């Protein structure tokens, strides 16, 4: 009888450990760790070149993106937008759906013009985009929208003055045409 109890106890313990391991695996696969990062890059298109600055903040299932930029052919043409979005994660693939897009007063680029160069997610509400986001060992993030990745650097937290220092990586980046 004691032997059956030991076997039952061992079986229950194995099931508990298996359930905990499965729960941890699922949590790691779907939970979105809060992060913030910034990137500055140049986008080359056949007829235009854009200089962009993006600031991502993701916390739980929500996020914001500040998008600023200039147009090379017309230096007076600038855009300044804030995008609020919801996010779902499966492994390193993030599904983002824009909830609200704000166009600031100094933004003088029309949505129809921007539509030629950026996915609809960046200027219209209720549009979605899939991105691969991989955290690197140096706490930076690799954003992959098409074939070329964009490196997004996190602000450094440990400074004597407690000011956030940002590293920008300039990458020549091309979005695939839809």
C-alpha positions in Angstrom: 0.0 0.0 0.0 2.9 2.4 0.8 4.4 1.7 -2.5 1.2 2.7 -4.3 1.2 6.0 -2.3 4.7 6.7 -3.4 3.9 6.0 -7.0 0.8 8.2 -6.8 2.7 10.9 -5.1 5.5 10.7 -7.7 3.0 10.8 -10.5 1.2 13.8 -9.1 4.5 15.6 -8.6 5.5 14.9 -12.2 2.1 16.2 -13.4 2.5 19.3 -11.4 6.0 20.0 -12.7 4.8 19.4 -16.2 1.9 21.8 -15.8 4.2 24.4 -14.4 6.7 24.0 -17.3 3.8 24.2 -19.8 2.4 27.3 -18.1 5.8 29.0 -18.1 6.4 28.1 -21.8 3.0 29.6 -22.8 3.6 32.7 -20.6 7.0 33.3 -22.3 5.4 32.8 -25.7 2.5 35.2 -25.4 3.3 37.7 -22.6 4.5 41.1 -23.8 7.3 42.5 -21.7 7.1 46.3 -21.5 9.8 48.0 -23.5 10.7 51.4 -25.1 13.1 52.0 -27.9 14.0 54.6 -30.4 15.4 54.5 -34.0 16.5 56.9 -36.5 16.8 55.7 -40.1 16.7 56.6 -43.8 14.2 55.0 -46.1 15.2 55.0 -49.8 12.4 54.7 -52.4 12.9 55.0 -56.2 11.5 58.5 -56.3 11.9 59.7 -52.7 14.1 59.5 -49.6 12.7 59.9 -46.1 14.5 60.5 -42.9 12.5 59.0 -40.0 12.7 59.0 -36.2 10.4 56.4 -34.4 9.9 56.1 -30.7 8.1 52.9 -29.6 6.7 52.3 -26.2 4.9 49.0 -25.5 3.3 48.2 -22.1 1.1 45.1 -21.9 -1.3 44.9 -24.8 -1.1 48.6 -25.7 1.6 50.8 -27.2 2.4 54.2 -28.7 4.5 55.2 -31.6 5.8 58.7 -32.1 6.8 59.1 -35.8 8.7 62.2 -37.0 10.4 62.7 -40.3 11.5 64.8 -43.2 11.4 64.5 -47.0 14.7 64.9 -48.8 13.2 66.3 -52.0 11.3 69.0 -50.1 13.0 69.8 -46.7 10.1 71.9 -45.6 7.8 68.9 -45.8 7.7 67.2 -42.3 5.5 64.8 -40.6 4.8 64.5 -36.9 2.4 61.8 -35.7 1.5 59.7 -32.7 -0.1 56.3 -33.2 -1.8 54.4 -30.4 -2.1 50.7 -31.0 -3.0 47.4 -29.5 -0.6 44.5 -29.7 -0.7 40.7 -29.6 2.3 38.5 -29.5 3.1 35.0 -30.5 6.8 34.1 -30.0 8.7 37.0 -31.7 5.8 38.0 -34.1 3.8 41.0 -33.0 0.4 41.8 -34.5 -0.3 45.5 -34.1 -3.6 47.2 -34.8 -3.7 51.0 -34.8 -6.5 52.4 -32.5 -6.0 56.1 -32.9 -3.7 58.2 -35.1 -2.9 61.8 -34.2 -1.5 64.3 -36.7 0.2 67.2 -35.0 -0.2 70.8 -36.3 3.4 70.9 -37.7 2.7 67.8 -39.9 2.2 69.1 -43.4 2.2 65.7 -45.2 -1.1 64.4 -46.5 -2.2 60.9 -45.7 -2.5 60.1 -49.4 1.2 61.1 -50.0 2.4 59.1 -47.0 0.4 56.1 -48.1 2.8 55.7 -51.1 5.8 55.2 -48.7 4.5 53.8 -45.4 2.0 51.0 -44.5 -1.5 52.1 -43.7 -0.9 51.3 -40.0 1.3 54.4 -39.7 -1.4 56.9 -40.7 -4.9 55.4 -40.5 -6.9 53.9 -37.5 -8.0 50.3 -37.4 -5.2 49.2 -39.7 -2.8 46.3 -38.8 0.7 45.3 -39.3 2.8 42.3 -38.4 6.4 42.8 -37.2 9.1 40.5 -35.9 10.7 42.0 -32.9 13.7 40.3 -31.4 15.4 41.4 -28.2 19.1 41.4 -28.6 21.7 40.6 -25.9 22.6 44.2 -25.5 18.9 45.1 -24.7 18.3 46.6 -28.1 15.5 45.3 -30.3 15.6 44.2 -33.9 12.4 45.1 -35.8 11.8 43.2 -39.1 9.0 44.5 -41.4 10.3 43.2 -44.7 13.6 41.7 -45.7 15.9 44.3 -44.0 15.9 44.6 -40.2 15.9 47.9 -38.2 17.8 48.1 -34.9 15.9 49.9 -32.2 18.0 51.0 -29.2 16.6 51.2 -25.6 17.4 54.3 -23.5 20.2 53.7 -21.0 18.8 53.7 -17.4 22.1 54.0 -15.4 23.5 57.5 -15.7 24.8 59.8 -13.0 22.4 62.5 -14.1 19.5 60.0 -14.5 18.9 61.3 -17.9 17.9 58.9 -20.6 20.6 58.5 -23.3 19.6 57.1 -26.6 21.7 55.4 -29.1 20.6 55.8 -32.7 21.5 53.4 -35.4 21.2 54.7 -38.9 20.2 52.0 -41.2 19.2 52.2 -44.9 15.8 50.6 -44.9 13.4 49.8 -47.6 9.8 48.7 -47.0 8.4 46.2 -49.4 5.6 47.6 -51.7 2.2 46.3 -50.8 
